[in-house]
């Protein structure tokens, strides 16, 4: 089962490697800017 996570743009800048690893593992990652996808 695939999981979905939301990541804010600031968190993406700070943790880009971890977010890319999650996406590579099959997780759906939604990037948000001030709460908007």
Phi, psi and omega in degrees: 000131180274144179256157178240138176224154176249136181230127176287157183300323179294316178296325178297318179298323183279333187228041185303316182299317181293321180293318178296321178297320177297315180296320179295332179280000177103000179282142175275125182242123176257124179266128182244152175236107184058041177085355180256131179293000000 
